[in-house]
């Protein structure tokens, strides 16, 4: 039985950056459209930031941390 090791390269590693929004901001989540936005989120990969910041709710932020993607948004 042969086994193949999978090693992550720098190109495969991504970091999710969250910035908390002020409580008085009254915009909805760009991912699910169900809750108020609580964080500004961007994905950073190999030193390059994703082109656009997204406003997301706490539920979608939790999904990003746990699963790697929010509901309703496709990650590339």
Long-range contacts (C-beta under 8 A, 24 or more apart in sequence): 10-46, 11-45, 11-46, 13-45, 13-46, 14-43, 14-44, 14-45, 15-43, 15-44, 15-45, 16-41, 16-42, 16-43, 16-44, 16-64, 16-65, 17-41, 17-42, 17-43, 17-44, 17-49, 18-61, 21-55, 27-55, 28-55, 28-57, 29-55, 29-56, 29-57, 29-59, 29-60, 30-54, 30-55, 30-56, 30-73, 31-56, 31-57, 31-60, 31-70, 31-71, 31-72, 31-73, 32-57, 32-59, 32-60, 32-70, 32-71, 32-72, 33-72, 34-59, 35-59, 35-60, 41-70, 43-75
